Amino acid sequence: MHRPSYITEQKWQQIYSFIHAKTRMTPQQFVSKWGVTSGFIAELCHCNESTVANWINGNFGDSSSQRPHQLKLFIADLMLSDFEGLPEKFKSLFCPDWQR
């Protein structure tokens, strides 16, 4: 049986830093930067267009339920901005079916 890896204090600090990072992008910022449709954001965030429209119109405020979506938008922005500059390991993790 495989034994789990031990998490060092340094690894705990890294994880907590990631958990509390402000690394996010709002739907409004993503639309402004990339000129995509709300349908595109809905597909990217796995939700419906009316939810995205509410985000863009500010109807949900700064709800914590948006945080995972904002992280996903940040990662998508990173990929669109500098995909070629990413290490191969990240490219294969984020886009396993992409043909190089």
SEDRENGU-858816 format. One record per residue: residue in three letters; chain; y, z, x of N, C-alpha, C, CB in turn. Coordinates in pm, whole numbers, plus 50000, padded with zeros to 5 digits. Glycine has a CB too. Example, Ala and Ser with C-alpha at 12.3 -4.5 7.8 and 13.67 -1.06 7.14 Angstrom:
# SEDRENGU-858816
<rec r="ala" c="A" n_y="49431" n_z="50780" n_x="51319" ca_y="49550" ca_z="50780" ca_x="51230" c_y="49670" c_z="50780" c_x="51320" cb_y="49553" cb_z="50905" cb_x="51131"/>
<rec r="ser" c="A" n_y="49775" n_z="50708" n_x="51285" ca_y="49894" ca_z="50714" ca_x="51367" c_y="50003" c_z="50787" c_x="51290" cb_y="49940" cb_z="50572" cb_x="51408"/>
END
This chain:
# SEDRENGU-858816
<rec r="met" c="A" n_y="49882" n_z="50000" n_x="50084" ca_y="50000" ca_z="50000" ca_x="50000" c_y="50125" c_z="50000" c_x="50089" cb_y="50000" cb_z="50122" cb_x="49904"/>
<rec r="his" c="A" n_y="50222" n_z="49921" n_x="50049" ca_y="50348" ca_z="49910" ca_x="50125" c_y="50432" c_z="50035" c_x="50105" cb_y="50428" cb_z="49785" cb_x="50082"/>
<rec r="arg" c="A" n_y="50483" n_z="50088" n_x="50216" ca_y="50570" ca_z="50206" ca_x="50209" c_y="50715" c_z="50159" c_x="50201" cb_y="50549" cb_z="50299" cb_x="50332"/>
<rec r="pro" c="A" n_y="50794" n_z="50222" n_x="50115" ca_y="50935" ca_z="50183" ca_x="50104" c_y="51010" c_z="50212" c_x="50234" cb_y="51003" cb_z="50256" cb_x="49987"/>
<rec r="ser" c="A" n_y="51114" n_z="50135" n_x="50259" ca_y="51198" ca_z="50156" ca_x="50376" c_y="51284" c_z="50279" c_x="50356" cb_y="51286" cb_z="50032" cb_x="50404"/>
<rec r="tyr" c="A" n_y="51314" n_z="50344" n_x="50466" ca_y="51400" ca_z="50462" ca_x="50463" c_y="51545" c_z="50415" c_x="50466" cb_y="51369" cb_z="50557" cb_x="50584"/>
<rec r="ile" c="A" n_y="51630" n_z="50476" n_x="50384" ca_y="51771" ca_z="50442" ca_x="50381" c_y="51847" c_z="50542" c_x="50467" cb_y="51826" cb_z="50439" cb_x="50236"/>
<rec r="thr" c="A" n_y="51906" n_z="50494" n_x="50573" ca_y="51982" ca_z="50580" ca_x="50664" c_y="52116" c_z="50617" c_x="50602" cb_y="52003" cb_z="50511" cb_x="50800"/>
<rec r="glu" c="A" n_y="52182" n_z="50713" n_x="50661" ca_y="52316" ca_z="50752" ca_x="50616" c_y="52412" c_z="50633" c_x="50621" cb_y="52370" cb_z="50869" cb_x="50702"/>
<rec r="gln" c="A" n_y="52402" n_z="50553" n_x="50727" ca_y="52488" ca_z="50435" ca_x="50740" c_y="52463" c_z="50337" c_x="50626" cb_y="52465" cb_z="50366" cb_x="50877"/>
<rec r="lys" c="A" n_y="52336" n_z="50318" n_x="50592" ca_y="52303" ca_z="50227" ca_x="50481" c_y="52356" c_z="50282" c_x="50348" cb_y="52149" cb_z="50206" cb_x="50472"/>
<rec r="trp" c="A" n_y="52346" n_z="50414" n_x="50327" ca_y="52401" ca_z="50474" ca_x="50207" c_y="52551" c_z="50449" c_x="50199" cb_y="52373" cb_z="50625" cb_x="50204"/>
<rec r="gln" c="A" n_y="52620" n_z="50466" n_x="50310" ca_y="52764" ca_z="50442" ca_x="50313" c_y="52797" c_z="50297" c_x="50281" cb_y="52821" cb_z="50480" cb_x="50449"/>
<rec r="gln" c="A" n_y="52717" n_z="50205" n_x="50333" ca_y="52739" ca_z="50063" ca_x="50305" c_y="52721" c_z="50035" c_x="50155" cb_y="52642" cb_z="49975" cb_x="50387"/>
<rec r="ile" c="A" n_y="52617" n_z="50089" n_x="50097" ca_y="52590" ca_z="50068" ca_x="49954" c_y="52702" c_z="50127" c_x="49869" cb_y="52454" cb_z="50129" cb_x="49914"/>
<rec r="tyr" c="A" n_y="52745" n_z="50249" n_x="49902" ca_y="52854" ca_z="50311" ca_x="49825" c_y="52984" c_z="50233" c_x="49841" cb_y="52875" cb_z="50456" cb_x="49869"/>
<rec r="ser" c="A" n_y="53007" n_z="50179" n_x="49958" ca_y="53125" ca_z="50096" ca_x="49979" c_y="53118" c_z="49972" c_x="49890" cb_y="53137" cb_z="50055" cb_x="50128"/>
<rec r="phe" c="A" n_y="53001" n_z="49911" n_x="49881" ca_y="52982" ca_z="49794" ca_x="49795" c_y="53001" c_z="49831" c_x="49648" cb_y="52843" cb_z="49733" cb_x="49818"/>
<rec r="ile" c="A" n_y="52943" n_z="49943" n_x="49606" ca_y="52953" ca_z="49986" ca_x="49467" c_y="53098" c_z="50004" c_x="49424" cb_y="52875" cb_z="50117" cb_x="49446"/>
<rec r="his" c="A" n_y="53179" n_z="50060" n_x="49512" ca_y="53317" ca_z="50093" ca_x="49476" c_y="53419" c_z="49988" c_x="49523" cb_y="53352" cb_z="50227" cb_x="49534"/>
<rec r="ala" c="A" n_y="53371" n_z="49876" n_x="49574" ca_y="53462" ca_z="49772" ca_x="49622" c_y="53540" c_z="49712" c_x="49505" cb_y="53385" cb_z="49662" cb_x="49696"/>
<rec r="lys" c="A" n_y="53659" n_z="49669" n_x="49533" ca_y="53743" ca_z="49603" ca_x="49433" c_y="53729" c_z="49451" c_x="49443" cb_y="53892" cb_z="49644" cb_x="49450"/>
<rec r="thr" c="A" n_y="53619" n_z="49407" n_x="49499" ca_y="53591" ca_z="49266" ca_x="49519" c_y="53555" c_z="49203" c_x="49385" cb_y="53478" cb_z="49245" cb_x="49622"/>
<rec r="arg" c="A" n_y="53658" n_z="49151" n_x="49319" ca_y="53639" ca_z="49092" ca_x="49187" c_y="53738" c_z="48978" c_x="49167" cb_y="53656" cb_z="49199" cb_x="49076"/>
<rec r="met" c="A" n_y="53711" n_z="48896" n_x="49068" ca_y="53803" ca_z="48791" ca_x="49028" c_y="53800" c_z="48785" c_x="48876" cb_y="53765" cb_z="48652" cb_x="49092"/>
<rec r="thr" c="A" n_y="53916" n_z="48788" n_x="48816" ca_y="53922" ca_z="48785" ca_x="48670" c_y="53901" c_z="48641" c_x="48622" cb_y="54058" cb_z="48841" cb_x="48619"/>
<rec r="pro" c="A" n_y="53859" n_z="48627" n_x="48497" ca_y="53847" ca_z="48492" ca_x="48442" c_y="53979" c_z="48415" c_x="48449" cb_y="53799" cb_z="48499" cb_x="48297"/>
<rec r="gln" c="A" n_y="54092" n_z="48485" n_x="48425" ca_y="54222" ca_z="48420" ca_x="48433" c_y="54248" c_z="48366" c_x="48574" cb_y="54334" cb_z="48518" cb_x="48391"/>
<rec r="gln" c="A" n_y="54216" n_z="48445" n_x="48676" ca_y="54235" ca_z="48401" ca_x="48815" c_y="54146" c_z="48281" c_x="48846" cb_y="54205" cb_z="48516" cb_x="48912"/>
<rec r="phe" c="A" n_y="54023" n_z="48284" n_x="48798" ca_y="53928" ca_z="48175" ca_x="48826" c_y="53975" c_z="48046" c_x="48760" cb_y="53787" cb_z="48212" cb_x="48777"/>
<rec r="val" c="A" n_y="54016" n_z="48055" n_x="48633" ca_y="54067" ca_z="47937" ca_x="48561" c_y="54191" c_z="47882" c_x="48631" cb_y="54099" cb_z="47971" cb_x="48413"/>
<rec r="ser" c="A" n_y="54280" n_z="47971" n_x="48671" ca_y="54404" ca_z="47929" ca_x="48737" c_y="54376" c_z="47858" c_x="48869" cb_y="54494" cb_z="48050" cb_x="48761"/>
<rec r="lys" c="A" n_y="54279" n_z="47908" n_x="48943" ca_y="54249" ca_z="47850" ca_x="49074" c_y="54169" c_z="47721" c_x="49064" cb_y="54173" cb_z="47951" cb_x="49158"/>
<rec r="trp" c="A" n_y="54071" n_z="47715" n_x="48975" ca_y="53978" ca_z="47602" ca_x="48973" c_y="53995" c_z="47509" c_x="48854" cb_y="53839" cb_z="47653" cb_x="48974"/>
<rec r="gly" c="A" n_y="54074" n_z="47546" n_x="48755" ca_y="54098" ca_z="47457" ca_x="48642" c_y="53973" c_z="47426" c_x="48561" cb_y="54158" cb_z="47330" cb_x="48690"/>
<rec r="val" c="A" n_y="53884" n_z="47523" n_x="48550" ca_y="53760" ca_z="47502" ca_x="48476" c_y="53779" c_z="47541" c_x="48330" cb_y="53644" cb_z="47583" cb_x="48539"/>
<rec r="thr" c="A" n_y="53683" n_z="47505" n_x="48249" ca_y="53689" ca_z="47537" ca_x="48107" c_y="53628" c_z="47676" c_x="48080" cb_y="53616" cb_z="47430" cb_x="48024"/>
<rec r="ser" c="A" n_y="53657" n_z="47727" n_x="47964" ca_y="53596" ca_z="47854" ca_x="47925" c_y="53445" c_z="47837" c_x="47909" cb_y="53658" cb_z="47908" cb_x="47795"/>
<rec r="gly" c="A" n_y="53401" n_z="47717" n_x="47875" ca_y="53258" ca_z="47688" ca_x="47865" c_y="53189" c_z="47701" c_x="48000" cb_y="53236" cb_z="47548" cb_x="47810"/>
<rec r="phe" c="A" n_y="53257" n_z="47657" n_x="48106" ca_y="53202" ca_z="47670" ca_x="48240" c_y="53187" c_z="47818" c_x="48277" cb_y="53292" cb_z="47597" cb_x="48343"/>
<rec r="ile" c="A" n_y="53291" n_z="47897" n_x="48249" ca_y="53286" ca_z="48039" ca_x="48280" c_y="53178" c_z="48108" c_x="48196" cb_y="53423" cb_z="48106" cb_x="48256"/>
<rec r="ala" c="A" n_y="53164" n_z="48069" n_x="48071" ca_y="53060" ca_z="48126" ca_x="47986" c_y="52922" c_z="48098" c_x="48044" cb_y="53070" cb_z="48069" cb_x="47843"/>
<rec r="glu" c="A" n_y="52899" n_z="47978" n_x="48090" ca_y="52771" ca_z="47945" ca_x="48151" c_y="52749" c_z="48025" c_x="48279" cb_y="52763" cb_z="47794" cb_x="48182"/>
<rec r="leu" c="A" n_y="52852" n_z="48035" n_x="48360" ca_y="52844" ca_z="48109" ca_x="48486" c_y="52816" c_z="48257" c_x="48462" cb_y="52974" cb_z="48093" cb_x="48565"/>
<rec r="cys" c="A" n_y="52877" n_z="48314" n_x="48359" ca_y="52864" ca_z="48458" ca_x="48331" c_y="52755" c_z="48490" c_x="48229" cb_y="52996" cb_z="48512" cb_x="48282"/>
<rec r="his" c="A" n_y="52684" n_z="48388" n_x="48181" ca_y="52577" ca_z="48408" ca_x="48083" c_y="52627" c_z="48480" c_x="47958" cb_y="52462" cb_z="48486" cb_x="48146"/>
<rec r="cys" c="A" n_y="52733" n_z="48427" n_x="47902" ca_y="52786" ca_z="48482" ca_x="47777" c_y="52837" c_z="48365" c_x="47692" cb_y="52899" cb_z="48587" cb_x="47804"/>
<rec r="asn" c="A" n_y="52894" n_z="48395" n_x="47577" ca_y="52942" ca_z="48285" ca_x="47492" c_y="53091" c_z="48260" c_x="47514" cb_y="52915" cb_z="48317" cb_x="47343"/>
<rec r="glu" c="A" n_y="53135" n_z="48144" n_x="47469" ca_y="53274" ca_z="48103" ca_x="47491" c_y="53375" c_z="48193" c_x="47420" cb_y="53292" cb_z="47960" cb_x="47443"/>
<rec r="ser" c="A" n_y="53339" n_z="48248" n_x="47306" ca_y="53434" ca_z="48336" ca_x="47238" c_y="53459" c_z="48463" c_x="47319" cb_y="53383" cb_z="48373" cb_x="47098"/>
<rec r="thr" c="A" n_y="53358" n_z="48511" n_x="47389" ca_y="53376" ca_z="48627" ca_x="47478" c_y="53472" c_z="48592" c_x="47590" cb_y="53241" cb_z="48674" cb_x="47535"/>
<rec r="val" c="A" n_y="53452" n_z="48475" n_x="47651" ca_y="53541" ca_z="48430" ca_x="47759" c_y="53683" c_z="48412" c_x="47707" cb_y="53489" cb_z="48298" cb_x="47821"/>
<rec r="ala" c="A" n_y="53698" n_z="48355" n_x="47589" ca_y="53831" ca_z="48338" ca_x="47530" c_y="53899" c_z="48473" c_x="47512" cb_y="53822" cb_z="48263" cb_x="47395"/>
<rec r="asn" c="A" n_y="53824" n_z="48572" n_x="47469" ca_y="53881" ca_z="48707" ca_x="47455" c_y="53923" c_z="48763" c_x="47589" cb_y="53781" cb_z="48801" cb_x="47388"/>
<rec r="trp" c="A" n_y="53843" n_z="48741" n_x="47693" ca_y="53881" ca_z="48786" ca_x="47828" c_y="54011" c_z="48721" c_x="47870" cb_y="53770" cb_z="48755" cb_x="47930"/>
<rec r="ile" c="A" n_y="54016" n_z="48589" n_x="47855" ca_y="54132" ca_z="48513" ca_x="47901" c_y="54258" c_z="48553" c_x="47823" cb_y="54107" cb_z="48361" cb_x="47887"/>
<rec r="asn" c="A" n_y="54242" n_z="48580" n_x="47694" ca_y="54355" ca_z="48621" ca_x="47611" c_y="54389" c_z="48769" c_x="47626" cb_y="54327" cb_z="48591" cb_x="47467"/>
<rec r="gly" c="A" n_y="54310" n_z="48842" n_x="47705" ca_y="54338" ca_z="48984" ca_x="47729" c_y="54297" c_z="49075" c_x="47615" cb_y="54482" cb_z="49002" cb_x="47755"/>
<rec r="asn" c="A" n_y="54210" n_z="49029" n_x="47527" ca_y="54171" ca_z="49110" ca_x="47412" c_y="54079" c_z="49226" c_x="47445" cb_y="54105" cb_z="49023" cb_x="47311"/>
<rec r="phe" c="A" n_y="54013" n_z="49222" n_x="47562" ca_y="53921" ca_z="49330" ca_x="47599" c_y="53982" c_z="49426" c_x="47701" cb_y="53793" cb_z="49271" cb_x="47655"/>
<rec r="gly" c="A" n_y="54101" n_z="49399" n_x="47748" ca_y="54161" ca_z="49484" ca_x="47850" c_y="54082" c_z="49480" c_x="47979" cb_y="54171" cb_z="49628" cb_x="47801"/>
<rec r="asp" c="A" n_y="54084" n_z="49588" n_x="48055" ca_y="54013" ca_z="49595" ca_x="48182" c_y="53881" c_z="49670" c_x="48163" cb_y="54099" cb_z="49664" cb_x="48292"/>
<rec r="ser" c="A" n_y="53801" n_z="49621" n_x="48071" ca_y="53675" ca_z="49686" ca_x="48038" c_y="53580" c_z="49687" c_x="48156" cb_y="53611" cb_z="49618" cb_x="47919"/>
<rec r="ser" c="A" n_y="53511" n_z="49798" n_x="48176" ca_y="53416" ca_z="49805" ca_x="48286" c_y="53298" c_z="49713" c_x="48264" cb_y="53367" cb_z="49948" cb_x="48304"/>
<rec r="ser" c="A" n_y="53275" n_z="49671" n_x="48139" ca_y="53165" ca_z="49578" ca_x="48113" c_y="53193" c_z="49441" c_x="48175" cb_y="53141" cb_z="49564" cb_x="47963"/>
<rec r="gln" c="A" n_y="53317" n_z="49414" n_x="48210" ca_y="53351" ca_z="49287" ca_x="48274" c_y="53323" c_z="49288" c_x="48424" cb_y="53497" cb_z="49255" cb_x="48250"/>
<rec r="arg" c="A" n_y="53307" n_z="49405" n_x="48481" ca_y="53294" ca_z="49415" ca_x="48627" c_y="53183" c_z="49326" c_x="48684" cb_y="53268" cb_z="49557" cb_x="48666"/>
<rec r="pro" c="A" n_y="53062" n_z="49326" n_x="48626" ca_y="52959" ca_z="49236" ca_x="48680" c_y="52999" c_z="49089" c_x="48670" cb_y="52827" cb_z="49258" cb_x="48607"/>
<rec r="his" c="A" n_y="53070" n_z="49054" n_x="48562" ca_y="53115" ca_z="48916" ca_x="48546" c_y="53222" c_z="48882" c_x="48650" cb_y="53171" cb_z="48895" cb_x="48404"/>
<rec r="gln" c="A" n_y="53311" n_z="48977" n_x="48676" ca_y="53416" ca_z="48954" ca_x="48775" c_y="53359" c_z="48941" c_x="48916" cb_y="53518" cb_z="49067" cb_x="48770"/>
<rec r="leu" c="A" n_y="53252" n_z="49015" n_x="48944" ca_y="53185" ca_z="49001" ca_x="49074" c_y="53120" c_z="48863" c_x="49085" cb_y="53079" cb_z="49112" cb_x="49093"/>
<rec r="lys" c="A" n_y="53060" n_z="48819" n_x="48977" ca_y="52998" ca_z="48687" ca_x="48977" c_y="53103" c_z="48577" c_x="48996" cb_y="52920" cb_z="48664" cb_x="48847"/>
<rec r="leu" c="A" n_y="53218" n_z="48592" n_x="48932" ca_y="53327" ca_z="48495" ca_x="48950" c_y="53377" c_z="48497" c_x="49094" cb_y="53443" cb_z="48525" cb_x="48854"/>
<rec r="phe" c="A" n_y="53384" n_z="48615" n_x="49155" ca_y="53425" ca_z="48626" ca_x="49295" c_y="53327" c_z="48551" c_x="49386" cb_y="53436" cb_z="48774" cb_x="49337"/>
<rec r="ile" c="A" n_y="53198" n_z="48570" n_x="49363" ca_y="53096" ca_z="48502" ca_x="49444" c_y="53103" c_z="48351" c_x="49424" cb_y="52955" cb_z="48555" cb_x="49409"/>
<rec r="ala" c="A" n_y="53123" n_z="48308" n_x="49299" ca_y="53136" ca_z="48165" ca_x="49272" c_y="53259" c_z="48108" c_x="49342" cb_y="53145" cb_z="48139" cb_x="49120"/>
<rec r="asp" c="A" n_y="53370" n_z="48183" n_x="49342" ca_y="53490" ca_z="48140" ca_x="49411" c_y="53465" c_z="48128" c_x="49562" cb_y="53606" cb_z="48237" cb_x="49384"/>
<rec r="leu" c="A" n_y="53394" n_z="48225" n_x="49617" ca_y="53360" ca_z="48221" ca_x="49760" c_y="53278" c_z="48098" c_x="49792" cb_y="53284" cb_z="48348" cb_x="49800"/>
<rec r="met" c="A" n_y="53181" n_z="48068" n_x="49707" ca_y="53097" ca_z="47950" ca_x="49730" c_y="53177" c_z="47821" c_x="49717" cb_y="52980" cb_z="47948" cb_x="49631"/>
<rec r="leu" c="A" n_y="53265" n_z="47813" n_x="49618" ca_y="53346" ca_z="47693" ca_x="49601" c_y="53447" c_z="47677" c_x="49714" cb_y="53419" cb_z="47697" cb_x="49467"/>
<rec r="ser" c="A" n_y="53500" n_z="47790" n_x="49763" ca_y="53602" ca_z="47786" ca_x="49867" c_y="53547" c_z="47755" c_x="50005" cb_y="53675" cb_z="47917" cb_x="49871"/>
<rec r="asp" c="A" n_y="53431" n_z="47811" n_x="50037" ca_y="53382" ca_z="47801" ca_x="50175" c_y="53230" c_z="47799" c_x="50184" cb_y="53436" cb_z="47917" cb_x="50258"/>
<rec r="phe" c="A" n_y="53165" n_z="47717" n_x="50102" ca_y="53019" ca_z="47713" ca_x="50102" c_y="52964" c_z="47676" c_x="50238" cb_y="52970" cb_z="47613" cb_x="49998"/>
<rec r="glu" c="A" n_y="53023" n_z="47577" n_x="50302" ca_y="52972" ca_z="47533" ca_x="50433" c_y="52987" c_z="47641" c_x="50540" cb_y="53045" cb_z="47407" cb_x="50478"/>
<rec r="gly" c="A" n_y="53082" n_z="47732" n_x="50522" ca_y="53102" ca_z="47838" ca_x="50620" c_y="53010" c_z="47957" c_x="50601" cb_y="53243" cb_z="47884" cb_x="50614"/>
<rec r="leu" c="A" n_y="52936" n_z="47959" n_x="50491" ca_y="52845" ca_z="48071" ca_x="50466" c_y="52721" c_z="48059" c_x="50552" cb_y="52807" cb_z="48078" cb_x="50318"/>
<rec r="pro" c="A" n_y="52664" n_z="48171" n_x="50594" ca_y="52538" ca_z="48166" ca_x="50669" c_y="52427" c_z="48105" c_x="50583" cb_y="52498" cb_z="48307" cb_x="50716"/>
<rec r="glu" c="A" n_y="52335" n_z="48037" n_x="50646" ca_y="52225" ca_z="47971" ca_x="50574" c_y="52147" c_z="48068" c_x="50486" cb_y="52129" cb_z="47906" cb_x="50673"/>
<rec r="lys" c="A" n_y="52132" n_z="48192" n_x="50532" ca_y="52059" ca_z="48292" ca_x="50455" c_y="52123" c_z="48313" c_x="50319" cb_y="52052" cb_z="48425" cb_x="50532"/>
<rec r="phe" c="A" n_y="52257" n_z="48320" n_x="50315" ca_y="52327" ca_z="48339" ca_x="50188" c_y="52319" c_z="48213" c_x="50102" cb_y="52473" cb_z="48376" cb_x="50212"/>
<rec r="lys" c="A" n_y="52332" n_z="48098" n_x="50164" ca_y="52321" ca_z="47973" ca_x="50088" c_y="52186" c_z="47965" c_x="50017" cb_y="52340" cb_z="47850" cb_x="50180"/>
<rec r="ser" c="A" n_y="52080" n_z="47998" n_x="50089" ca_y="51947" ca_z="47989" ca_x="50029" c_y="51923" c_z="48098" c_x="49924" cb_y="51840" cb_z="47997" cb_x="50137"/>
<rec r="leu" c="A" n_y="51988" n_z="48213" n_x="49939" ca_y="51976" ca_z="48318" ca_x="49838" c_y="52050" c_z="48282" c_x="49710" cb_y="52028" cb_z="48451" cb_x="49893"/>
<rec r="phe" c="A" n_y="52174" n_z="48234" n_x="49725" ca_y="52256" ca_z="48204" ca_x="49609" c_y="52222" c_z="48070" c_x="49543" cb_y="52401" cb_z="48204" cb_x="49649"/>
<rec r="cys" c="A" n_y="52177" n_z="47975" n_x="49621" ca_y="52149" ca_z="47840" ca_x="49570" c_y="52013" c_z="47792" c_x="49619" cb_y="52259" cb_z="47742" cb_x="49612"/>
<rec r="pro" c="A" n_y="51904" n_z="47854" n_x="49577" ca_y="51773" ca_z="47818" ca_x="49631" c_y="51731" c_z="47675" c_x="49602" cb_y="51670" cb_z="47911" cb_x="49578"/>
<rec r="asp" c="A" n_y="51779" n_z="47614" n_x="49495" ca_y="51738" ca_z="47478" ca_x="49458" c_y="51832" c_z="47370" c_x="49510" cb_y="51730" cb_z="47467" cb_x="49309"/>
<rec r="trp" c="A" n_y="51938" n_z="47411" n_x="49578" ca_y="52035" ca_z="47314" ca_x="49627" c_y="51975" c_z="47232" c_x="49741" cb_y="52164" cb_z="47384" cb_x="49675"/>
<rec r="gln" c="A" n_y="51992" n_z="47101" n_x="49731" ca_y="51939" ca_z="47010" ca_x="49833" c_y="52043" c_z="46992" c_x="49944" cb_y="51902" cb_z="46872" cb_x="49772"/>
<rec r="arg" c="A" n_y="52006" n_z="47024" n_x="50065" ca_y="52098" ca_z="47013" ca_x="50179" c_y="52095" c_z="46874" c_x="50236" cb_y="52064" cb_z="47115" cb_x="50289"/>
END
